[in-house]
Amino acid sequence: MTSTRPRPGVRAVTRRLADNGGGGRIMRTVLPGGLRVVTEAMPGVRSVSVGVWVPVGSRDETPALAGTSHFLEHLLFKATTTRTALDIASAMDAVGGEFNAFTEKEHTCYYATVLDRDIALAVEIVADVVLNATIAARDVEVERSVVLEEIAMRDDDPSDLVHEEFSAALFGDTPLGRPILGSEESIAGLTRAKIHGYYKRRYRPAEMVVSVAGNVEHTAIVRLVRAAFGDRLDPSVAGSPVDVPPPSASVLADRSVAVLSDDTEQANLILGMHGLSRHDPRRFALGVLSSALGGGMSSRLFQRIREERGLAYSVYSFSNGYGDAGQFGVYAGCQPGKADEVLGLMRTELDAAARGELTAAEIERGKGQMRGSIVLGLEDSGSRMTRIGKSELCYGDVMGVDELLAEVDAVSLEDVTSVAAEVLGRPRCLTVVGPFGEHDFDGAV
């Protein structure tokens, strides 16, 4: 995966990255050993969100370790060398804070949101959980049951399950194609030794990012992080980067159809194809295309499928970019008897967009949708913390909001037409979850 992250040194290096358009600024300090601290000041708010980002996700797992990253996320909350699970929960509850985590394909984030007066406690506890987890054998057994319940819940939600099936069909038996939660079989086979070894190998401060947003002052946050990470910042113990094999190539067959028969009231459908990586400069044009095609009530998919024919309640398009790959798709949930008609309309609109039939007015509305989602999604400290942390982790840099808006504004009709022709013209993959049995979808892609 491409990275432009700063090189670690023996002295802290601080620089200003951008203004956030709200009177504050985005700052980064690279501490000895390589740990990056990124902050965004939000004058006028009283909350602060802190996140520790680890570049480890389900994509880093071998088949034998499938689900370990997410399992580990659960276990880190159970106990540290100085705190029990109750100590952790009680400390956060006492200040009215929120403490949680999530695991994705390529990273894991542990985060807390508190009043600005309690930021020192938040930094200390989040760092303690990430750095000092004990991963006791008894906790592994308790959380194994919790994770298995989570897998069962996922399997009971066809709108979630169809996305998992789409990734599996699109990327095959590769780390990107396997579910983040793992399988019942892989979770049952994970021992304390396997999980603890994975933790010790992969959770390295030199590769982490600490992001903080809210009513903060950068130098004060850096001092708190230094204290919380302590001797883990020593360059002499930072070590060399983990030797990770390159990701497996994933090849889609000329036409691919995956149907999971499930006794549901609704058919859940995704028709899509390989997209763009998150580093592709055309990703902004693809985002505008997605907005114009299925991002709002005026989008083509919404108008054709829901408004004009009433065939589905939920219909949308989506685009996900990874370090060296991506996916693009359209989703609809409908009555099983209407699945063929809905798929026909989805295919028709994808074909039309691939031929360059989206109008200038539709592209402008798509750009407006994208601008709105950027700005309106950044109204709280948690969303700002997520944006700067993920940007620093994935790109080694953080754009200001005005810079992001400028990238969207620069997208032209020609840009969208070109990326639509390439991406939407690729071999398609269809995944279906619903009560279909022997129903033949082979001609639907």
C-alpha positions in Angstrom: 0.0 0.0 0.0 1.3 3.4 -0.9 2.3 5.7 1.9 3.9 9.1 2.2 4.3 9.1 5.9 7.1 11.1 7.5 10.3 9.3 8.5 10.8 8.7 12.2 13.6 10.6 13.9 15.1 11.1 17.2 13.5 14.5 17.7 9.9 15.6 17.5 9.1 17.4 14.2 6.0 19.6 14.1 4.4 21.4 11.1 1.1 23.0 10.2 -0.9 20.9 7.6 -3.9 23.0 6.8 -6.6 25.4 8.0 -9.9 23.7 8.7 -12.1 26.6 7.5 -13.6 27.1 10.9 -11.1 29.3 12.5 -8.7 26.5 13.7 -5.8 24.7 12.2 -4.6 21.2 11.5 -1.2 20.4 13.0 1.1 17.3 12.9 4.0 16.3 15.1 6.1 13.2 14.4 7.5 12.0 17.7 10.8 10.0 18.1 10.2 6.5 16.9 7.7 7.5 14.3 4.4 8.0 16.2 2.4 10.7 14.5 0.1 13.1 16.4 -2.4 15.1 14.3 -4.8 17.6 15.8 -7.6 19.8 14.5 -8.6 22.8 16.6 -12.4 23.5 16.7 -12.9 26.8 18.5 -16.2 27.2 20.2 -16.9 23.5 21.0 -16.6 21.9 24.4 -16.0 18.3 23.3 -12.8 16.5 22.3 -12.4 13.3 20.5 -9.2 11.2 20.5 -8.4 8.2 18.4 -5.5 5.8 18.1 -5.3 4.4 14.6 -3.5 1.1 13.9 -2.7 0.1 10.3 -3.9 -3.4 11.0 -7.1 -4.9 9.7 -8.6 -8.0 8.2 -6.5 -7.6 5.1 -3.4 -8.4 7.2 -4.7 -11.9 8.2 -3.8 -15.3 6.8 -6.7 -17.7 6.4 -5.8 -19.3 9.7 -6.0 -15.9 11.5 -9.2 -14.7 9.8 -11.1 -12.5 12.2 -8.1 -11.9 14.5 -8.0 -8.1 14.0 -11.6 -7.7 15.0 -11.4 -10.3 17.8 -8.3 -8.4 19.2 -10.3 -5.1 19.1 -12.8 -6.8 21.5 -10.1 -8.1 23.8 -8.2 -4.9 24.3 -11.1 -3.5 26.3 -11.1 -6.4 28.7 -8.0 -5.5 30.8 -4.6 -3.8 30.8 -1.7 -4.3 33.1 -3.0 -1.6 35.4 -6.8 -1.6 34.8 -9.7 -4.1 34.7 -12.5 -3.9 32.2 -14.6 -2.4 35.0 -11.9 0.2 35.8 -11.9 1.3 32.2 -15.7 1.5 31.9 -16.1 3.3 35.3 -13.4 5.9 34.5 -15.1 6.9 31.2 -18.7 6.7 32.7 -17.6 9.0 35.5 -16.9 11.8 33.1 -19.8 11.1 30.7 -17.4 9.9 28.0 -17.9 7.5 25.1 -15.2 4.9 24.4 -15.4 2.5 21.5 -13.5 1.0 18.5 -14.0 -0.4 15.0 -12.1 -2.6 12.7 -12.0 -2.2 8.9 -10.2 -4.1 6.1 -7.0 -2.1 6.4 -7.0 -0.4 9.9 -8.4 -0.5 13.4 -9.3 2.6 15.5 -9.8 3.0 19.2 -11.5 6.3 20.1 -13.0 8.3 23.0 -15.1 11.5 23.1 -15.1 13.5 26.3 -15.5 17.1 27.6 -12.5 19.2 26.9 -11.6 19.3 30.6 -11.2 15.5 30.6 -8.9 15.1 27.6 -5.9 14.0 29.7 -7.9 11.0 31.0 -9.1 10.1 27.5 -5.6 10.1 26.1 -4.3 8.1 29.0 -7.0 5.4 28.8 -7.0 5.0 25.0 -3.3 4.6 25.0 -3.3 2.2 27.9 -5.8 -0.1 26.2 -3.9 -0.1 22.9 -0.4 -0.5 24.3 -0.9 -2.6 27.5 -3.6 -5.2 26.9 -3.2 -8.5 28.8 -5.3 -10.7 26.6 -5.9 -13.2 29.3 -7.0 -16.7 28.3 -10.3 -16.5 30.2 -11.1 -13.2 28.4 -10.5 -14.9 25.0 -13.1 -17.5 25.8 -15.7 -15.0 26.9 -15.2 -12.8 23.9 -15.1 -15.7 21.5 -18.8 -16.2 22.3 -19.5 -12.5 21.8 -17.8 -12.5 18.4 -19.7 -15.6 17.3 -23.0 -13.8 18.3 -21.9 -10.8 16.2 -21.3 -13.1 13.2 -24.8 -14.6 13.7 -26.3 -11.1 13.9 -24.5 -10.2 10.6 -25.9 -13.3 9.0 -29.4 -12.4 10.2 -29.2 -9.0 8.5 -29.4 -9.6 4.7 -28.7 -5.9 3.9 -25.3 -6.3 5.6 -24.7 -9.9 4.4 -25.1 -9.0 0.7 -22.2 -6.6 1.0 -20.0 -9.3 2.5 -21.1 -11.6 -0.3 -20.3 -8.9 -2.9 -16.7 -8.5 -1.6 -16.3 -12.3 -1.5 -17.5 -12.6 -5.1 -15.5 -9.7 -6.3 -12.2 -10.4 -4.6 -12.4 -14.1 -4.2 -10.5 -16.0 -1.5 -8.1 -13.2 -0.8 -7.8 -11.0 2.4 -10.0 -8.3 0.8 -12.6 -10.9 -0.1 -12.9 -12.4 3.4 -15.2 -10.9 6.0 -13.8 -8.7 8.7 -15.5 -10.7 11.4 -14.0 -14.0 10.2 -16.0 -17.2 10.1 -17.4 -19.4 12.8 -14.7 -21.9 12.0 -11.8 -19.4 12.0 -12.9 -17.8 15.3 -13.3 -21.2 16.9 -9.7 -22.0 16.0 -8.1 -18.9 17.4 -6.1 -19.5 20.6 -4.8 -17.0 23.1 -1.3 -17.6 21.8 -2.2 -16.8 18.2 -4.0 -13.6 19.1 -1.4 -12.4 21.5 1.4 -13.1 19.0 -0.5 -11.1 16.4 -0.9 -8.2 18.8 2.8 -8.1 19.7 3.9 -8.3 16.1 1.4 -5.8 14.6 0.6 -3.2 17.2 3.7 -1.0 16.8 3.6 2.7 17.9 6.0 3.5 15.0 3.2 2.8 12.6 0.3 4.3 14.6 -1.4 7.7 14.4 -3.0 9.6 17.2 -5.7 12.0 16.0 -7.4 14.6 18.2 -10.1 17.1 17.3 -12.1 19.6 19.3 -11.3 22.3 21.8 -7.6 21.5 21.9 -4.2 23.1 21.7 -1.6 21.1 19.7 1.4 21.3 22.0 -0.7 20.3 25.0 -1.9 17.2 23.2 1.6 16.3 22.2 2.7 16.5 25.8 -0.2 14.2 26.9 0.6 11.7 24.2 4.3 11.7 25.1 3.4 10.9 28.7 0.9 8.2 27.7 3.2 6.4 25.3 6.3 6.8 27.5 9.3 4.6 26.6 7.3 3.1 23.6 8.5 6.2 21.8 12.2 5.3 22.2 13.6 5.0 18.6 16.0 2.2 19.8 13.0 -0.1 20.4 11.0 1.0 17.4 12.4 -1.8 15.3 12.1 -2.4 11.6 8.8 -2.4 9.7 6.9 -5.7 9.9 7.6 -7.9 6.9 4.1 -8.2 5.4 3.7 -10.1 2.1 2.1 -8.2 -0.7 -1.7 -8.6 -1.0 -2.9 -11.4 -3.2 -4.1 -10.4 -6.6 -7.9 -10.8 -7.1 -9.3 -11.6 -10.6 -12.9 -11.4 -11.4 -14.3 -13.8 -14.0 -15.9 -12.4 -17.1 -19.4 -12.7 -15.5 -19.9 -13.6 -11.8 -23.2 -14.3 -10.0 -23.5 -15.4 -6.4 -26.9 -16.2 -4.9 -27.4 -16.9 -1.2 -30.8 -18.4 -0.6 -32.2 -17.0 2.6 -35.8 -17.0 3.9 -36.2 -13.3 3.9 -39.2 -11.0 3.0 -37.0 -8.9 0.8 -34.5 -9.5 -2.0 -31.2 -7.7 -1.4 -29.2 -7.1 -4.6 -25.8 -5.6 -5.5 -24.6 -5.2 -9.0 -21.0 -3.9 -9.3 -17.4 -4.2 -10.4 -13.8 -3.4 -9.5 -13.4 0.3 -8.7 -10.4 2.6 -8.0 -7.8 2.5 -5.3 -7.9 5.3 -2.7 -4.7 6.7 -4.3 -6.1 7.0 -7.8 -6.4 10.8 -8.7 -9.7 10.0 -10.4 -11.4 9.0 -7.1 -13.1 12.4 -6.9 -14.6 12.0 -10.3 -15.8 8.5 -9.3 -17.3 10.0 -6.2 -19.2 12.5 -8.2 -20.4 9.7 -10.6 -21.6 7.7 -7.6 -23.6 10.7 -6.3 -25.1 11.4 -9.6 -26.0 7.8 -10.2 -27.4 6.9 -6.8 -26.5 9.4 -4.1 -29.7 11.3 -3.6 -33.4 11.6 -4.3 -32.8 13.2 -7.7 -30.3 10.5 -8.7 -31.0 8.3 -11.7 -31.4 5.1 -9.7 -33.7 6.6 -7.1 -35.9 8.3 -9.8 -36.1 5.3 -12.1 -36.5 2.5 -9.5 -38.3 4.2 -6.5 -40.0 7.3 -7.7 -41.2 6.4 -11.1 -42.1 2.7 -10.5 -42.2 2.2 -6.7 -40.1 -1.0 -7.0 -37.8 -0.5 -3.9 -37.6 1.5 -0.7 -33.8 1.6 -0.5 -31.6 2.1 -3.6 -28.1 3.6 -3.8 -24.7 3.5 -5.3 -21.4 3.2 -3.4 -17.6 3.3 -3.9 -14.9 1.9 -1.6 -11.2 2.4 -2.2 -8.4 0.4 -0.7 -4.6 0.7 -0.9 -4.3 -1.0 -4.3 -7.9 -1.9 -5.3 -11.5 -0.7 -5.1 -15.1 -1.6 -5.6 -18.1 0.2 -7.1 -21.7 -1.0 -6.9 -25.4 -0.3 -6.8 -27.7 -1.7 -4.2 -31.4 -2.2 -4.0 -33.8 -3.9 -1.6 -37.1 -5.0 -3.1 -39.8 -7.7 -3.1 -38.5 -11.0 -4.5 -41.0 -10.9 -7.3 -39.7 -7.6 -8.5 -36.0 -8.5 -8.5 -35.7 -9.2 -12.2 -37.3 -5.8 -13.1 -35.1 -4.0 -10.6 -31.9 -5.6 -11.9 -32.9 -4.7 -15.4 -33.2 -1.1 -14.4 -29.9 -1.1 -12.5 -28.2 -2.6 -15.6 -29.8 -0.1 -17.9 -28.6 2.9 -15.8 -25.1 1.5 -15.5 -24.9 1.0 -19.2 -26.3 4.5 -19.9 -23.7 6.1 -17.5 -20.9 4.0 -19.1 -21.9 5.4 -22.5 -21.6 9.0 -21.2 -25.3 9.8 -21.0 -25.2 11.6 -17.6 -25.9 15.2 -18.3 -24.0 18.3 -17.1 -26.9 19.1 -14.8 -26.8 15.7 -13.2 -23.0 16.0 -12.7 -23.5 19.4 -11.0 -26.1 17.9 -8.7 -23.7 15.1 -7.9 -20.9 17.6 -7.1 -23.3 19.4 -4.8 -24.2 16.1 -3.1 -20.5 15.4 -2.5 -19.7 18.9 -1.3 -22.6 18.6 1.2 -21.6 15.2 2.5 -18.0 16.5 3.1 -19.0 19.6 5.0 -22.2 18.4 6.8 -20.5 15.3 7.9 -17.8 17.2 9.8 -20.0 19.1 12.3 -18.7 17.3 15.4 -15.3 16.5 17.0 -15.7 12.8 16.4 -16.1 13.1 12.6 -13.2 15.5 12.4 -11.0 13.2 14.4 -11.9 10.4 12.1 -11.2 12.4 9.0 -7.7 13.6 10.0 -6.7 10.3 11.6 -7.7 8.2 8.6 -6.2 10.7 6.1 -2.9 10.7 8.0 -2.8 6.9 8.2 -3.8 6.3 4.6 -2.1 9.2 2.8 0.6 10.5 5.2 -1.1 13.9 4.8 -4.3 15.8 5.6 -6.2 18.1 3.2 -8.1 21.0 4.6 -11.8 21.1 4.0 -11.4 23.9 1.4 -8.8 21.8 -0.4 -11.2 18.8 -0.6 -14.0 21.1 -1.9 -11.7 22.4 -4.5 -11.0 18.9 -5.7 -14.7 18.3 -6.1 -15.2 21.6 -7.8 -12.5 20.8 -10.4 -14.3 17.6 -11.6 -15.6 18.1 -15.1 -18.3 16.4 -17.1 -15.5 14.9 -19.2 -13.8 13.6 -16.1 -16.9 11.8 -15.0 -17.6 10.5 -18.5 -14.1 9.1 -18.8 -14.1 7.3 -15.4 -17.6 6.0 -16.0 -16.6 4.5 -19.3 -13.6 2.7 -17.7 -15.1 1.5 -14.4 -18.7 0.8 -15.4 -17.4 -1.0 -18.5 -15.6 -3.6 -16.4 -16.9 -7.1 -15.9 -19.8 -7.1 -13.5 -20.5 -9.1 -10.4 -24.0 -9.7 -9.0 -24.7 -10.9 -5.5 -28.2 -11.7 -4.3 -29.5 -12.6 -0.8 -33.1 -13.7 -0.7 -35.7 -16.5 -1.0 -34.8 -17.7 -4.5 -33.8 -21.3 -4.5 -33.4 -22.3 -8.2 -34.1 -18.9 -9.7 -31.7 -18.2 -12.6 -29.8 -14.9 -12.4 -27.1 -15.8 -14.9 -28.4 -13.4 -17.5 -28.8 -10.5 -15.1 -25.3 -9.0 -15.2 
